[in-house]
Amino acid sequence: MRLVVVCAALIVGIATSASAADVPVRATLTTSSTRAFVGVPWEYSIAVHGLADGPVDARVKLQVLRGAQLVRCWTGFALVPCSSTGSATWIAFRGKRRGAILWPSRLAGSRVTFRAEIATATRSLRLNAPVNVRSEP
């Protein structure tokens, strides 16, 4: 399956000293498509690297927004309704995280934003990917 990059790499900060707070971090979000189908696995990949040090320890929360409103959060097993960012489960990883989402039927016909909220020891980042959820492939 060919992957489509839907969020360009973000480079945050420029290293001017050796302190941990100044370490630049690059993160990318790649998805299998900008279209998703209810009940069909939709794949995503998140990569987080320091510009000089390679893979970085990170945590991510996965969320779905309709416009600016948070409507779904990943709780470790599924996307469930939520109304606050505290409802999502933090997923720890080093360097790269891959996964698949099964989109719920309640989102069929919706244009939503899949958000990866990433935290490292030195930075917080938000990567967004547009998704058009359909009921049938």
C-alpha positions as CSV (number, residue, x, y, z in Angstrom):
1,M,0.0,0.0,0.0
2,R,1.4,3.4,-1.0
3,L,1.6,5.9,1.8
4,V,0.8,9.5,1.3
5,V,2.5,12.2,3.4
6,V,-0.2,14.5,4.6
7,C,1.7,16.6,7.1
8,A,5.1,18.1,6.3
9,A,8.0,17.7,8.6
10,L,8.1,20.2,11.4
11,I,11.4,21.5,12.7
12,V,11.1,23.3,16.0
13,G,13.9,25.4,17.3
14,I,17.5,25.7,16.3
15,A,20.3,24.2,18.4
16,T,22.7,26.8,19.6
17,S,24.0,25.1,22.7
18,A,24.2,21.5,24.1
19,S,21.4,21.9,26.6
20,A,18.4,19.6,26.3
21,A,16.0,22.5,26.0
22,D,17.7,23.7,22.8
23,V,17.6,20.3,21.0
24,P,15.6,20.7,17.8
25,V,13.0,18.0,17.1
26,R,11.5,17.0,13.8
27,A,8.2,15.1,13.6
28,T,6.2,13.8,10.6
29,L,2.8,12.3,10.3
30,T,2.1,10.0,7.3
31,T,-1.2,8.3,6.5
32,S,-2.4,5.7,4.1
33,S,-4.8,8.1,2.5
34,T,-6.9,11.3,3.0
35,R,-10.0,9.1,2.6
36,A,-11.0,6.5,5.2
37,F,-13.8,4.0,5.2
38,V,-15.9,2.9,8.2
39,G,-14.7,-0.4,9.6
40,V,-11.6,-0.6,7.3
41,P,-8.2,-0.2,8.9
42,W,-6.7,3.3,8.1
43,E,-3.0,3.4,8.7
44,Y,-0.8,6.1,10.2
45,S,2.8,6.5,11.0
46,I,4.5,9.1,13.3
47,A,8.2,9.7,13.3
48,V,10.1,11.9,15.9
49,H,13.8,12.5,15.5
50,G,16.3,14.9,17.0
51,L,18.2,16.6,14.1
52,A,21.6,15.4,15.5
53,D,20.7,12.5,17.7
54,G,18.4,10.3,15.7
55,P,15.2,8.8,17.3
56,V,13.7,10.6,20.3
57,D,11.6,9.3,23.2
58,A,8.1,10.7,22.7
59,R,4.5,10.3,23.7
60,V,1.5,10.9,21.5
61,K,-2.3,11.4,22.0
62,L,-4.5,10.7,19.0
63,Q,-7.6,12.9,18.5
64,V,-10.2,13.6,15.9
65,L,-11.6,17.1,15.4
66,R,-14.6,18.3,13.4
67,G,-13.8,21.9,12.7
68,A,-12.2,23.1,15.9
69,Q,-14.3,20.8,18.1
70,L,-12.7,17.7,19.6
71,V,-15.1,14.7,18.9
72,R,-13.1,11.5,19.3
73,C,-10.0,10.4,21.3
74,W,-7.9,7.2,21.1
75,T,-8.1,5.3,24.4
76,G,-5.8,2.4,23.6
77,F,-8.3,0.3,21.8
78,A,-10.7,2.5,19.8
79,L,-11.7,6.0,18.9
80,V,-14.3,7.0,21.5
81,P,-16.4,10.1,22.0
82,C,-14.6,12.7,24.2
83,S,-14.8,16.4,25.0
84,S,-11.5,17.1,26.5
85,T,-7.9,16.3,25.6
86,G,-7.5,14.6,29.0
87,S,-9.7,11.8,27.7
88,A,-7.1,10.5,25.3
89,T,-4.5,7.9,26.3
90,W,-0.8,8.8,26.0
91,I,1.1,6.3,23.9
92,A,4.9,6.1,24.6
93,F,7.3,5.3,21.8
94,R,10.8,5.9,20.6
95,G,11.4,7.3,17.1
96,K,8.5,5.8,15.2
97,R,5.0,4.7,15.9
98,R,2.7,2.9,13.5
99,G,-0.9,2.0,13.9
100,A,-4.3,1.6,12.3
101,I,-7.6,3.2,13.1
102,L,-11.1,1.7,12.5
103,W,-13.3,4.7,11.9
104,P,-16.7,4.6,13.6
105,S,-19.9,4.7,11.5
106,R,-21.0,8.0,13.3
107,L,-18.3,9.8,11.4
108,A,-19.4,8.6,8.0
109,G,-19.8,11.5,5.6
110,S,-17.7,13.8,7.7
111,R,-14.6,15.7,6.9
112,V,-12.5,15.6,10.0
113,T,-8.9,16.3,11.2
114,F,-6.8,13.5,12.6
115,R,-4.5,15.0,15.2
116,A,-1.3,13.6,16.7
117,E,-0.4,15.6,19.8
118,I,3.3,14.8,20.5
119,A,5.3,15.5,23.6
120,T,9.1,15.0,23.9
121,A,11.3,16.0,26.8
122,T,11.9,19.3,25.2
123,R,9.0,20.1,22.8
124,S,5.3,19.7,22.3
125,L,4.0,19.4,18.7
126,R,0.6,19.0,16.9
127,L,0.5,17.3,13.6
128,N,-2.8,17.3,11.6
129,A,-4.0,15.3,8.7
130,P,-7.4,15.9,6.9
131,V,-9.6,12.8,6.6
132,N,-12.8,12.3,4.6
133,V,-14.7,9.4,6.3
134,R,-16.9,7.4,4.0
135,S,-19.3,4.6,4.7
136,E,-18.3,2.3,1.8
137,P,-15.0,1.7,-0.2
